[in-house]
Amino acid sequence: MTEKNTLTVRDNRSGEEYEVEITDGTVRATDFGKIGKTDDSPGLAVYDPGFTNTASTRSAVTYIDGDKGILEYRGYPIEQLAENSTYLEVAYLLVNGELPNQKQHEQWVHDITFHTFVHENLKSSMQGFRYDAHPMGQLMSSVGALSTFYPEARNIKDPEVRMAQVVRLIAKMPTLGAWSFRHAQGKPYVYPDNDLSYTENFLSMLFKMSERKYDADPRLVKALEVLFILHADHEQNCSTNAVRSVGSSQVDPYSAVSAGIAALYGPLHGGANEAVLRMLKRIKTKDNVPAFIEGVKNGEEKLMGFGHRVYKNFDPRATIIKKAVDDVFEVTGVNPLLEVAQELEKIALNDEYFVKRKLYPNVDFYSGLIYEALQFPPEMFTVLFAIPRTSGWLAQWLELVDDPEQKIARPKQIYTGGRQLDFTPASQRWA
Ligand SMILES: CC(C)(COP(=O)(O)OP(=O)(O)OC[C@H]1O[C@@H](n2cnc3c(N)ncnc32)[C@H](O)[C@@H]1OP(=O)(O)O)[C@@H](O)C(=O)NCCC(=O)NCCS
């Protein structure tokens, strides 16, 4: 039998057969639109809430193999990048598609470093937030507001203009993120220190008080670099899809990234590590772990930080984070909750319930412990995700803008409401 890259579909309503092309393991939804299409009736559509089996784009940014636990940025394994690269080098790789040579790297680091300041009026606008404003809400609206400071950003067809906004966004995210934290704490905002590296400067803007120069422990800086690298991109997740969807209307990148931050704000996306921490605090001691696990197995609740929609054998980011935990605790002292987390992991990995369902620790299982050790309150955890994810969002946005196959995002629906009802004016309905 000769192999053909097509699918034969027989419509049993009419007996008609259709041949549908298979390309890269996918069929085109528009080809199904030809099935059963007549002048009176639209053709077949594909129903896929949450896009669980729909490819929305071709992309060369990030590769994931969930069964094998593989994550690669532009083809480079996450393990190698986390071990030997820096966040800014990874950001360059994501945005430009290849690693920088020395000159390109120096220029990139220089450009990012010298765009860290934000307009004073944006600072004033942040100062207008209520004293207890959530840092993610502050970040989302401040990034959206950046579009008003750079109106030229609307010119998305110009590659130079595009790249200027990419640099600005990556550079200003730590400033806005740190200020949202300082604001919520009632502390004065700290201006960027351009003598420092990207992550050192972020720590300085977060924690500096009256000292002349903030001196971060290099082990904490390295741990934060690793966390930033791990969170830089994760292909077509909810927030990336939001950036692409909003970006497909050809709006400026500040507005599109602000939509990504909004998506990340939701507890199903960026908030899981906070839930892990709450769970560990509730379990409190190692001795309470067996009873908690029994409760999970009886369906009373979920073991937060376990399981993943894509990774079914292990989450490669979790393995790397576990190593970073040790480095951080060497500086900050061990958090007693680590013992609870380790016991949970030990019991769950050997329990049939979890083994059978392929439930393993994910990236969030340990990241909350690190963030707490670094003295971040839980509301800041998602901000710490949004800052590095900005380079991934922008890499995906740049790809979208240049992709001739992309159109404005506009899904179909299956209409379930009433039809052709007669409207009676309120004066008669209420008489
Ligand atoms: C991540 C997650 C949403 C993936 O969900 P999913 O791919 O849709 O998997 P399902 O919800 O279909 O789970 C399959 C089975 O495992 C169980 N399961 C999944 N995650 C579980 C968990 N964390 N604890 C206990 N049981 C879990 C489900 O109850 C289901 O059991 P069943 O077959 O007896 O009904 C899910 O594992 C989860 O909620 N994890 C906890 C939250 C979390 O850590 N999120 C961060 C992700 S990075």
PDBQT file of the ligand as one rigid body, heavy atoms in Angstrom, charges set to zero:
ROOT
HETATM    1  C1  LIG A 501      -1.909  20.674  36.221  1.00  0.00    +0.000 C 
HETATM    2  C2  LIG A 501      -3.264  20.002  36.111  1.00  0.00    +0.000 C 
HETATM    3  C3  LIG A 501      -4.337  21.107  35.992  1.00  0.00    +0.000 C 
HETATM    4  C4  LIG A 501      -3.277  19.098  34.858  1.00  0.00    +0.000 C 
HETATM    5  O1  LIG A 501      -4.557  18.604  34.705  1.00  0.00    +0.000 OA
HETATM    6  P1  LIG A 501      -4.984  17.586  33.561  1.00  0.00    +0.000 P 
HETATM    7  O2  LIG A 501      -3.881  17.357  32.584  1.00  0.00    +0.000 OA
HETATM    8  O3  LIG A 501      -6.269  18.087  33.027  1.00  0.00    +0.000 OA
HETATM    9  O4  LIG A 501      -5.159  16.231  34.349  1.00  0.00    +0.000 OA
HETATM   10  P2  LIG A 501      -6.486  15.695  34.999  1.00  0.00    +0.000 P 
HETATM   11  O5  LIG A 501      -7.117  16.770  35.832  1.00  0.00    +0.000 OA
HETATM   12  O6  LIG A 501      -7.308  15.087  33.910  1.00  0.00    +0.000 OA
HETATM   13  O7  LIG A 501      -5.928  14.561  35.977  1.00  0.00    +0.000 OA
HETATM   14  C5  LIG A 501      -5.873  13.170  35.684  1.00  0.00    +0.000 C 
HETATM   15  C6  LIG A 501      -6.106  12.382  36.978  1.00  0.00    +0.000 C 
HETATM   16  O8  LIG A 501      -5.119  12.735  37.957  1.00  0.00    +0.000 OA
HETATM   17  C7  LIG A 501      -5.729  13.348  39.101  1.00  0.00    +0.000 C 
HETATM   18  N1  LIG A 501      -4.902  14.510  39.465  1.00  0.00    +0.000 N 
HETATM   19  C8  LIG A 501      -4.346  15.409  38.627  1.00  0.00    +0.000 A 
HETATM   20  N2  LIG A 501      -3.599  16.272  39.309  1.00  0.00    +0.000 NA
HETATM   21  C9  LIG A 501      -3.690  15.906  40.601  1.00  0.00    +0.000 A 
HETATM   22  C10 LIG A 501      -3.125  16.414  41.770  1.00  0.00    +0.000 A 
HETATM   23  N3  LIG A 501      -2.325  17.487  41.743  1.00  0.00    +0.000 N 
HETATM   24  N4  LIG A 501      -3.411  15.815  42.947  1.00  0.00    +0.000 NA
HETATM   25  C11 LIG A 501      -4.216  14.731  42.973  1.00  0.00    +0.000 A 
HETATM   26  N5  LIG A 501      -4.765  14.193  41.885  1.00  0.00    +0.000 NA
HETATM   27  C12 LIG A 501      -4.518  14.775  40.708  1.00  0.00    +0.000 A 
HETATM   28  C13 LIG A 501      -7.101  13.803  38.629  1.00  0.00    +0.000 C 
HETATM   29  O9  LIG A 501      -8.003  13.855  39.722  1.00  0.00    +0.000 OA
HETATM   30  C14 LIG A 501      -7.435  12.717  37.661  1.00  0.00    +0.000 C 
HETATM   31  O10 LIG A 501      -7.783  11.553  38.399  1.00  0.00    +0.000 OA
HETATM   32  P3  LIG A 501      -8.944  10.562  37.872  1.00  0.00    +0.000 P 
HETATM   33  O11 LIG A 501      -8.393   9.988  36.587  1.00  0.00    +0.000 OA
HETATM   34  O12 LIG A 501      -9.088   9.557  38.966  1.00  0.00    +0.000 OA
HETATM   35  O13 LIG A 501     -10.158  11.409  37.678  1.00  0.00    +0.000 OA
HETATM   36  C15 LIG A 501      -3.550  19.132  37.362  1.00  0.00    +0.000 C 
HETATM   37  O14 LIG A 501      -2.587  18.110  37.465  1.00  0.00    +0.000 OA
HETATM   38  C16 LIG A 501      -3.587  19.957  38.641  1.00  0.00    +0.000 C 
HETATM   39  O15 LIG A 501      -4.624  20.553  38.962  1.00  0.00    +0.000 OA
HETATM   40  N6  LIG A 501      -2.447  20.027  39.394  1.00  0.00    +0.000 N 
HETATM   41  C17 LIG A 501      -2.405  20.823  40.611  1.00  0.00    +0.000 C 
HETATM   42  C18 LIG A 501      -2.273  22.298  40.293  1.00  0.00    +0.000 C 
HETATM   43  C19 LIG A 501      -0.901  22.678  39.802  1.00  0.00    +0.000 C 
HETATM   44  O16 LIG A 501       0.105  22.310  40.389  1.00  0.00    +0.000 OA
HETATM   45  N7  LIG A 501      -0.865  23.468  38.729  1.00  0.00    +0.000 N 
HETATM   46  C20 LIG A 501       0.384  23.970  38.158  1.00  0.00    +0.000 C 
HETATM   47  C21 LIG A 501       0.632  23.443  36.797  1.00  0.00    +0.000 C 
HETATM   48  S1  LIG A 501       2.217  23.999  36.223  1.00  0.00    +0.000 SA
ENDROOT
TORSDOF 0
